[in-house]
Amino acid sequence: MDNKEAWLNEIKLHHISIKKKFQPSVGHLVIVVLLCTLLIISMNFFFTQSLKTDFKQTLNSIEYEKAWGEENYKVFREIQKDEMNSFLTQMNEKDPLYMKNIKSKVDPNYQRPMKLTSDEVTVLHNEIPLSGSGNALYTAIEFSDFECEYCKKFHNESNLQTLLKDYSGAINYTYKSMPLSSHANAKTLAEYARCVYENSTQENYFSFIDFIFATETLDNPPALVEKFASEHKLSLDSLNICLKEPSTKEVLERDFGHGVYLWIKMTPSVVLLNNTTWDYTTFQEQMPKDELKNKIDSFLNQAPLK
């Protein structure tokens, strides 16, 4: 019995010794907290860097990040949910060019083809007003932003639409808006431009674009539209009703998507498309009229009709 009691006492003493040996001090606790904090910061840093890398792969540049717009991105994220597959199927049939733009954003390994397909050319020409012959051998598309000073200078001084008249009807012309999300007035005016086309003529559409680029201050889009409507005898009520239509915004969003897919990285830019071979080139800078003409001539010589 004495041996058993002595043995138990020895175990208790040994247990107390172990507890004392491993009992954490305040210093130990501080070190643990610091290590955990450092681990969390490190994990957050690498996770954030990973997200940034993925995001940069998804969008071509910080300008596209701004241009795509928070609202559009939210819509796209919603689409990615349950109905994603059905949406993709429907949109691919309706507008393959727009869908390839989306695919290029969400798939960093996506490779843009060097030329367009016949379906893409059809989509690119769909729903747009054209200045010149509908059967022209080439199409010049001006991508621009009403609130961009370089765009204004390019449109007014290089005057692409007038320049193309020198080619005897071989090149027709159209204008697509590609406003940055930070340019709220430019976006509203782009929607009004679309409504002018929907409610009148192609000529009035191009006149409206010239009118806006010739205007110094764009702070009050409704007043500008009212003035234009009065001068061209258009129904202001019809334009304002059109402005609220979802289809108006959808067309402009597709125009923006086409620009991104065609590798437009800045405004102003011009896409020159061969309507027979479907080859195209882009001029992505504001340039003098003579230099623009030289670039057009160069493309026409390099991409002859087949």
C-alpha positions in Angstrom: 0.0 0.0 0.0 2.9 2.3 0.9 4.5 1.5 -2.4 1.3 2.2 -4.3 0.8 5.6 -2.6 4.4 6.5 -3.2 4.0 5.6 -6.9 0.9 7.7 -7.2 2.6 10.7 -5.5 5.5 10.3 -7.9 3.1 10.4 -10.9 1.4 13.5 -9.5 4.7 15.3 -9.0 5.8 14.3 -12.5 2.5 15.6 -14.0 2.9 18.9 -12.1 6.5 19.2 -13.4 5.3 18.7 -17.0 2.5 21.3 -16.6 5.0 23.8 -15.2 7.4 23.1 -18.0 4.9 23.7 -20.7 2.7 26.4 -19.2 2.7 29.3 -21.7 3.8 32.7 -20.5 2.5 36.1 -21.8 5.5 36.3 -24.0 4.7 32.9 -25.6 1.1 34.1 -26.3 2.4 37.3 -27.9 4.7 35.3 -30.1 1.9 33.0 -31.2 -0.4 35.9 -31.9 2.3 37.6 -34.0 3.0 34.4 -35.9 -0.7 33.9 -36.7 -1.1 37.5 -37.8 2.0 37.2 -40.0 0.6 34.0 -41.5 -2.8 35.7 -42.2 -1.2 38.7 -43.8 1.0 36.5 -46.0 -1.9 34.3 -47.1 -4.0 37.5 -47.8 -1.2 39.0 -49.8 -0.6 35.9 -52.0 -4.4 35.4 -52.4 -4.8 39.1 -53.5 -1.9 38.9 -55.9 -3.4 35.8 -57.4 -6.7 37.5 -57.8 -5.0 40.5 -59.4 -3.1 38.3 -61.8 -6.4 36.5 -62.8 -8.2 39.8 -63.2 -5.4 41.2 -65.4 -5.5 38.1 -67.5 -9.3 38.5 -67.8 -9.3 42.1 -68.8 -6.8 43.4 -71.4 -5.7 46.5 -69.5 -6.8 48.9 -66.7 -8.6 51.0 -69.3 -10.8 48.0 -70.1 -11.4 47.5 -66.5 -12.8 51.0 -66.4 -14.5 50.8 -69.7 -16.3 47.6 -69.1 -18.1 49.2 -66.2 -19.2 47.9 -62.8 -22.8 47.6 -63.9 -22.0 45.4 -66.9 -19.6 43.2 -64.9 -22.4 42.7 -62.3 -24.8 41.6 -65.0 -22.3 39.2 -66.4 -21.6 37.7 -63.0 -25.4 37.1 -62.6 -25.5 35.5 -66.0 -22.8 33.1 -64.9 -25.2 31.4 -62.4 -27.8 28.7 -63.2 -28.9 30.0 -66.6 -25.3 30.4 -68.0 -25.4 27.6 -70.5 -28.8 28.5 -72.0 -27.8 32.1 -72.2 -24.5 31.3 -74.0 -26.4 29.1 -76.5 -28.9 31.8 -77.3 -26.4 34.7 -77.4 -23.9 32.7 -79.6 -26.7 32.2 -82.2 -27.6 35.8 -82.0 -24.2 37.5 -81.8 -21.1 35.3 -82.0 -18.8 38.3 -82.1 -20.2 39.6 -78.7 -19.8 36.1 -77.2 -16.2 35.7 -78.3 -15.5 39.1 -76.6 -16.9 37.6 -73.4 -15.0 34.4 -73.8 -11.8 36.4 -74.4 -12.4 38.1 -71.0 -13.1 34.9 -68.9 -10.6 32.6 -70.6 -7.0 33.9 -70.5 -5.9 31.3 -73.0 -8.4 32.4 -75.7 -6.7 33.3 -78.9 -8.3 35.9 -81.2 -8.5 34.8 -84.9 -6.5 36.9 -87.4 -9.6 37.4 -89.5 -13.3 37.4 -89.1 -15.8 34.7 -90.1 -18.7 35.4 -92.4 -21.1 35.2 -89.4 -19.0 37.8 -87.5 -19.0 40.1 -90.5 -22.8 39.8 -90.7 -23.0 40.7 -87.0 -20.6 43.6 -87.3 -22.7 45.1 -90.1 -26.0 44.3 -88.4 -28.0 47.1 -86.7 -25.6 49.8 -87.8 -26.2 52.8 -90.1 -23.9 53.1 -93.0 -22.7 56.1 -94.9 -22.0 55.1 -98.5 -22.9 52.0 -100.5 -24.2 48.9 -98.8 -22.2 46.9 -101.3 -18.9 48.7 -100.8 -15.7 46.6 -101.0 -14.5 47.8 -97.6 -16.0 49.2 -94.4 -14.4 51.7 -92.1 -15.7 51.7 -88.5 -14.8 54.6 -86.2 -14.8 53.6 -82.6 -15.0 56.7 -80.4 -16.1 58.5 -77.2 -17.9 61.8 -77.2 -16.1 63.0 -74.1 -12.6 62.1 -75.3 -10.6 65.1 -76.4 -8.5 63.1 -78.8 -11.6 61.6 -80.3 -13.0 65.1 -80.9 -9.8 66.3 -82.5 -9.6 63.2 -84.7 -13.3 63.4 -85.8 -13.2 67.1 -86.6 -9.8 67.3 -88.2 -9.2 64.0 -89.9 -12.9 63.7 -90.8 -12.8 60.0 -91.8 -16.3 60.1 -93.3 -15.4 62.9 -95.8 -12.0 61.4 -96.5 -13.6 58.1 -97.7 -15.4 59.9 -100.4 -12.1 60.1 -102.3 -12.3 56.3 -102.8 -15.2 56.5 -105.2 -17.6 54.4 -103.2 -15.2 51.6 -102.5 -15.3 52.2 -98.7 -18.4 52.8 -96.7 -18.3 54.3 -93.1 -20.0 53.8 -89.8 -19.6 55.1 -86.3 -19.7 53.0 -83.1 -19.6 54.5 -79.6 -17.2 53.0 -77.1 -17.4 55.4 -74.1 -15.5 54.8 -70.8 -17.8 54.2 -67.9 -16.4 57.3 -66.2 -17.8 59.4 -69.2 -21.5 59.4 -68.1 -22.5 62.1 -70.6 -20.8 60.3 -73.5 -22.7 57.2 -72.7 -26.0 59.1 -72.6 -25.3 60.9 -75.8 -24.3 57.6 -77.5 -27.7 56.2 -76.5 -29.4 59.4 -77.9 -27.4 58.9 -81.1 -28.8 55.4 -81.4 -32.3 56.8 -80.8 -31.9 59.4 -83.5 -31.1 56.6 -85.9 -34.1 54.5 -84.7 -36.5 57.4 -85.1 -35.3 59.1 -88.2 -32.6 58.5 -90.9 -29.0 57.4 -91.3 -28.2 61.0 -92.4 -29.5 62.4 -89.1 -27.5 59.8 -87.1 -24.2 61.0 -88.7 -25.4 64.7 -88.4 -26.0 64.1 -84.7 -22.5 62.7 -84.2 -21.0 65.7 -86.0 -23.1 68.1 -84.0 -22.0 66.6 -80.7 -18.3 66.7 -81.6 -18.7 70.3 -82.7 -20.2 71.2 -79.3 -17.8 72.6 -76.7 -19.6 71.6 -73.5 -21.5 68.3 -73.1 -22.7 68.9 -69.5 -26.4 68.9 -70.4 -27.2 66.1 -72.9 -31.0 66.6 -72.8 -30.6 70.2 -73.8 -28.3 69.3 -76.6 -30.7 66.7 -77.9 -33.7 69.1 -77.6 -31.7 71.6 -79.8 -30.8 69.0 -82.4 -34.4 67.6 -82.5 -35.8 71.1 -83.0 -33.3 71.9 -85.8 -34.0 68.5 -87.6 -37.8 68.4 -86.9 -37.5 65.2 -84.8 -39.9 64.2 -82.0 -38.2 64.8 -78.7 -40.8 62.6 -76.9 -39.9 59.7 -79.2 -36.2 60.1 -78.5 -36.8 60.2 -74.7 -39.0 57.1 -74.9 -36.3 55.3 -76.9 -33.7 56.3 -74.4 -35.5 54.2 -71.7 -35.8 51.1 -73.9 -33.5 48.2 -72.7 -32.8 47.4 -76.4 -31.1 50.8 -76.9 -28.5 49.9 -74.1 -28.2 46.4 -75.4 -27.1 47.6 -78.9 -24.5 49.9 -77.4 -23.2 47.2 -75.1 -22.8 44.9 -78.2 -21.0 47.7 -80.0 -18.6 48.0 -77.1 -18.1 44.2 -77.1 -17.3 44.2 -80.8 -14.7 46.9 -80.2 -13.0 44.9 -77.5 -13.1 41.7 -79.6 -11.5 43.6 -82.5 -8.6 44.5 -80.1 -9.5 48.2 -79.7 -7.5 49.4 -76.8 -8.1 53.1 -77.0 -10.3 55.7 -78.6 -10.3 57.0 -81.2 -9.7 53.9 -83.3 -10.6 52.9 -86.8 -11.2 49.3 -88.0 -10.9 48.9 -91.8 -12.5 45.7 -93.0 -12.2 43.9 -96.4 -15.8 42.8 -97.0 -14.7 40.0 -99.4 -11.8 38.4 -97.6 -12.8 39.5 -94.1 -9.2 40.6 -93.3 -9.1 43.7 -91.2 -6.7 46.2 -89.6 -6.9 48.7 -86.8 -5.5 52.2 -86.6 -5.5 53.0 -82.9 -4.4 56.6 -82.5 -5.4 60.1 -83.3 -3.5 61.0 -86.5 -3.5 63.7 -89.2 -5.7 63.2 -92.3 -2.7 62.6 -94.6 -1.3 59.9 -92.3 -4.7 58.3 -92.0 -5.0 58.2 -95.8 -1.6 56.6 -96.2 -2.5 53.9 -93.7 -5.8 53.2 -95.6 -3.9 53.0 -98.9 -1.4 50.6 -97.4 -4.1 48.3 -96.2 -5.9 48.3 -99.5 -2.7 47.4 -101.3 -1.9 44.6 -98.8 -5.4 43.1 -98.6 -6.6 43.1 -102.2 -9.9 41.6 -103.2 -9.9 37.9 -104.1 
